[in-house]
């Protein structure tokens, strides 16, 4: 295998560039299991009275994990020049830029202390603490955790603003409480920093009860702070929820576009038309031996077969279809209001469904869509004729 091909293969396995295939998932699952195993042994090592063999096993698990993650780090740096999404193509400066990215720095922080321990003395407790960085690596292998990272990255300004408002409220009310309560509670409100402890636990509605107001005005201020704290603490949650909703929609949109591109009948559509289609598509999963449409039913949608196998029962015979094929377009193109054939799944299938109304709206603004569907229908008709000899 050529060196460039090998590097691209490694990059695909580690980062899933181009498509997320089976072996990419296998690598991710293996690395996640390594992290979980190592962190579990980290917790076990703190338990007193463990048998000697278990402690020795923990040492070997740690060593193997460090070696695996070291190899992973080296391979990621080596194959980073194949990343098409970022400018890492230069063999030296490109790799250096990759090494300065947040995830690459986390990868390095997870392994570097263990190798430095051979050169310089390091406190074993600090060494164990660095293993927590392995948990941060899981954001790379989990799409959900990666989505959380993207939400934080896109909403950090709003989150900082929300926390600044919370901090200003806590500081202001704590200062007021200091002047109201200091004379009657010199120990609990000895200074404004001491009063801040009360402000934080009150605003978060934790209320440990170690410091409470006793004056009338102090109780009023505390009540206002508790009410405001409930509302303000809901603000970061609302920001994160809105960010997650947007990221989920963006992810679903990207998945829909990617699957549309795989449909041969839509391969040559312009990006604008593909975007309009993707925004209107609905993903649908159906079991095997399921009649998606039946002959004589009203025409209500156009279907794109993403995964699985199905068959079309035509008057002159049965035709098999697979991923990338479309069905239900014949009645739409001819203007019939009833289905002309029955389509039944052979295996469990994933479909992209486009409602008739949405199809008509997109086709009105993009005549090329109708032309390509007509060409696809003609090609399938030729295939049907050849299969059934007539």
Residue, then its C-alpha position, 0 to 999 in steps of 0.5 A: x500500500x502506498x504511504x499516502x493511502x496508508x495515512x488516509x486509511x489511518x485518518x479514516x479509522x481514527x476520525x471517520x473522514x469521508x464516512x463513519x464505517x464499521x472499522x471506525x466504530x470498532x476503533x472508537x468502541x475499543x478506545x472507549x472501553x480502554x478509558x472506562x477500564x482504566x478509570x474503573x481501576x483508578x477508583x479501585x486503587x483507592x479502596x483499602x485492603x485490595x488483594x495484591x493480584x488486583x493491584x498488580x493488574x491495575x498497574x498493567x492496565x495503566x501501562x497498556x492504556x498509556x501505550x495504546x493512547x501513545x500510539x493513537x496520539x502518534x498516529x493522529x499527528x502523523x495522519x493529520x495532514x489528510x484532514x480535508x476540513x482543516x489546513x494541516x496539509x503541510x508536513x511540518x507546520x500542518x502537524x504543529x497546528x494540529x498538535x496545538x488544537x484543544x483535543x490534541x493537547x488533551x491527548x498529550x496531557x493524558x499520556x505525557x506525565x506517565x513518560x515524564x515519570x521515567x525522567x523526573x520524580x512525580x508524585x504518584x497522586x498527581x500522576x493518578x489525577x492526570x488519568x482524569x484527562x482520559x475521560x475528556x478524550x471520550x468527547x472525541x469518540x461519542x457524537x453526543x459528547x462532541x455535540x455538547x462540546x459544540x454547544x459550549x463552543x457556540x454558546x460560550x458568550x451567552x453562558x459567560x454573560x449569564x454567569x456574570x449576572x449571577x455573580x454580580x447578583x451574589x456579590x451585591x446581595x452579599x455586600x448588602x447582607x454584610x452591612x445588615x447582619x454584621x453587627x448581630x452575627x459577627x462570626x457568620x458575616x465577618x467580611x464581604x468574602x464570608x458573606x459571599x458564602x451565604x450568597x452562593x448557597x442561598x442563590x443556588x437554593x442549597x441552604x446549608x443552614x450554617x449562616x442565616x439572616x436574623x434581621x427583618x431586612x436581612x430576611x427580605x433580601x434573602x427571600x429576594x435572592x432565593x427567588x432571583x436565584x431560581x430564575x437565573x439558574x434556569x438561564x444557563x439551562x435554557x441556553x444549553x437546551x436551545x443550543x442542543x436543539x439547534x445542533x440536533x437539527x443541524x446534524x439531522x440536516x447534514x445527515x439528510x443531505x449526505x443521504x440524498x447525495x447517495x441517491x443516484x437520481x439526485x446526484x447532479x442536483x445543485x446544492x440549493x435544491x438539495x438543501x430545500x429537499x433535506x429541510x423537508x425530508x422526514x426519516x422513517x424506519x419500517x420493519x421487514x415485510x411492511x407494505x409502504x404503499x399499496x396500489x390504489x391508495x392516494x398519492x401522498x409522498x415520494x420515498x427515498x430508500x436509504x438502507x435495506x431492500x424492497x420490492x415493487x409489485x407491478x402489473x407485469x412482475x416484481x422488481x427489487x430495489x435497494x439503497x439509493x433507489x426511489x419509489x412512489x415517483x411514477x404517480x407524481x410525475x404522471x399526475x395520477x391521484x392513485x398509486x400505480x404499484x405496491x411496494x413492500x420491504x424485504x428487510x428492515x429499511x430506512x426511508x426518507x419521505x418527502x410529502x407530495x406538497x413539499x415535492x411540488x414546491x421544490x419541483x416548482x423552483x427547480x425544474x431539474x428535479x422533475x427532469x432527473x426523476x423522470x430520467x430515473x423512472x425511465x431507467x428503471x422502466x428499461x430495467x423492468x422490461x429487461x428483467x421481465x422480457x418485454 
